[in-house]
Amino acid sequence: MAERIPHDDWAQWYDAIYEATYGDAYRWLTDETLRAVLEKACPGDAILDIGAATGRLSVPLAAAGYRVHAVDRSPSMLRQLLARATESRVGQRITVQCVNASELDGAPTFDLALCVFTVLLYLPDRAALAGTLAAIASRLRVGGRLLLDVPRRELFVGYRAETDQVERLVQITPDPSDSDGRRFSYRDDAFLKSPFLVRVSEHFVATWWPEHEVLEEATAAGLELESDVSPRFTRAASAHWWLRRHR
Ligand SMILES: C[S@@+](CC[C@H](N)C(=O)[O-])C[C@H]1O[C@@H](n2cnc3c(N)ncnc32)[C@H](O)[C@@H]1O
């Protein structure tokens, strides 16, 4: 049986559920991420958005005038992104590609890349981490930059949210068979109360990557740490780095 792609069968509710769960903090994170990108980007830059999902960042970046290539392995997420791009009248500046990020190939045509909001936790093993960072680096021109977020161990604890719009229980528990303490079972049960009544349940494996391992693989891929901008993302439980392709 084909492996289920996390979020793929509830992509049409993804935005509503995340916005209802995180509210202001989510809007703040979006604005702060866009600010960080816009500070580095130059007019006319081509941007690669890895794990772009429904276009939370791709669409406003296209609206700001950049050419954006949005990559995700979930076809349903990308359908939502395209609908959002059309609605925002920026469809002509966005291309999409449904592929596993580690299989991205092509010329180094991008000035800037993003891989944020916990994309790394979906990578199952060290080979996938290495392959994903190498593939991203290979699509960046030398001197191009990657904004990467690295979820901290403290993120892997689960939470409960209850608002007028949503009831959500996320349970994240260590996989007892994993002696390294990296692998977690991620179980999400959400009941969206508005604008529609929708119940969503899913389960997948999430992996915690220690920062030094991410940095080792980034270095092997030809990316160097340019700046650690985590202090500006204090409300996120992830480190945020600018990495630069140096070779
Ligand atoms: C939590 S969402 C993050 C969305 C987006 N980056 C943002 O900032 O809102 C994670 C996304 O990464 C995608 N993803 C996870 N692993 C991936 C992989 N190996 N290749 C491509 N996309 C992946 C998922 O399908 C999902 O849409």
The ligand as an SDF file (V2000), in Angstrom:
LIG
                    3D

 27 29  0  0  0  0  0  0  0  0999 V2000
    4.1200   22.1190    8.1620 C   0  0  0  0  0  0  0  0  0  0  0  0
    4.0870   22.2780    6.4260 S   0  0  0  0  0  0  0  0  0  0  0  0
    5.1010   23.7350    6.1990 C   0  0  0  0  0  0  0  0  0  0  0  0
    4.5430   24.6280    5.1680 C   0  0  0  0  0  0  0  0  0  0  0  0
    5.2840   25.8560    4.7060 C   0  0  0  0  0  0  0  0  0  0  0  0
    6.7250   25.6920    4.5440 N   0  0  0  0  0  0  0  0  0  0  0  0
    4.9860   27.0390    5.5880 C   0  0  0  0  0  0  0  0  0  0  0  0
    5.9390   27.7170    5.9700 O   0  0  0  0  0  0  0  0  0  0  0  0
    3.8190   27.2930    5.8670 O   0  0  0  0  0  0  0  0  0  0  0  0
    5.2440   21.0840    5.8410 C   0  0  0  0  0  0  0  0  0  0  0  0
    5.1260   20.8420    4.3330 C   0  0  0  0  0  0  0  0  0  0  0  0
    6.3140   20.2020    3.8990 O   0  0  0  0  0  0  0  0  0  0  0  0
    5.9500   19.2090    2.9570 C   0  0  0  0  0  0  0  0  0  0  0  0
    7.0140   18.2130    2.9210 N   0  0  0  0  0  0  0  0  0  0  0  0
    7.4060   17.4160    3.9370 C   0  0  0  0  0  0  0  0  0  0  0  0
    8.4250   16.6340    3.5550 N   0  0  0  0  0  0  0  0  0  0  0  0
    8.6830   16.9410    2.2590 C   0  0  0  0  0  0  0  0  0  0  0  0
    9.6140   16.4550    1.3010 C   0  0  0  0  0  0  0  0  0  0  0  0
   10.4940   15.4880    1.5990 N   0  0  0  0  0  0  0  0  0  0  0  0
    9.5940   16.9830    0.0650 N   0  0  0  0  0  0  0  0  0  0  0  0
    8.6950   17.9480   -0.2670 C   0  0  0  0  0  0  0  0  0  0  0  0
    7.7810   18.4400    0.6060 N   0  0  0  0  0  0  0  0  0  0  0  0
    7.7790   17.9420    1.8490 C   0  0  0  0  0  0  0  0  0  0  0  0
    4.6320   18.6840    3.4580 C   0  0  0  0  0  0  0  0  0  0  0  0
    3.9060   18.0210    2.4280 O   0  0  0  0  0  0  0  0  0  0  0  0
    3.9610   19.9590    3.9520 C   0  0  0  0  0  0  0  0  0  0  0  0
    3.1820   20.5550    2.9650 O   0  0  0  0  0  0  0  0  0  0  0  0
  1  2  1  0
  2  3  1  0
  2 10  1  0
  3  4  1  0
  4  5  1  0
  5  6  1  0
  5  7  1  0
  7  8  2  0
  7  9  1  0
 10 11  1  0
 11 12  1  0
 11 26  1  0
 12 13  1  0
 13 14  1  0
 13 24  1  0
 14 15  1  0
 14 23  1  0
 15 16  2  0
 16 17  1  0
 17 18  1  0
 17 23  2  0
 18 19  1  0
 18 20  2  0
 20 21  1  0
 21 22  2  0
 22 23  1  0
 24 25  1  0
 24 26  1  0
 26 27  1  0
M  CHG  2   2   1   9  -1
M  END
$$$$
